[in-house]
Amino acid sequence: MKKALLVFSLIAGLTAFNTYTSAASNAQWSLSADESKVAYGSIKKNSVGEVNHFKTISGHIDKSGNAEVIIDITSVETFIDIRNQRMIKHIFDANTPEATLKSTIDLQEIKKLEPGQTTSIDIEGTLLLSGKTIDIETTIFIASLGKSKFIATTDEMIMVKTEELGINEGVDMLMKLAKLDGITRVVPVSLRMVFEK
């Protein structure tokens, strides 16, 4: 009887271990919002550069490598309250308060990395903002932070045209309100994304 119980316990233990391993291998990678950042820059009056970011982002990567990062555009931080309000009202569509970045990442390349090792991956993706979708191609620099955590950053800035996003009229309105003679119509965007599971 004791022998039978021992065999049963071993089988149960192996089953539980295999179930845990299978679940872990299929787990989604979740974006660590506190450690991640989406920032963009602009130049006004031909000489004044500014860098802004979004305070609230979320995201995940599924087991097939499909990545999605959701940006709460109402959380835009320009460090001036009235400018935050103007950005939400005139640049970003308050009726669609989220922007979405989508791409596919080769998770096998990431699995090969030992903690501290790095690699670069060329990716293609899309940015959906205020009903407009634009294609994005960039190189992502990836560093392993352990078997269950990695950081991915833009290896170079992503340049986004305001015309492609359909926000030129909003930029015109910002210029009028702030009494500016110019705001750049190409926006550099940088990403720092930390994923863990």
Helices and strands as residue ranges (DSSP letters): H 2-26, E 29-31, G 33-35, E 37-44, E 48-54, E 57-61, E 66-72, G 73-75, E 76-77, H 81-86, I 87-91, E 98-104, H 107-111, E 118-129, E 132-144, E 149-154, E 158-161, H 168-178, E 186-196
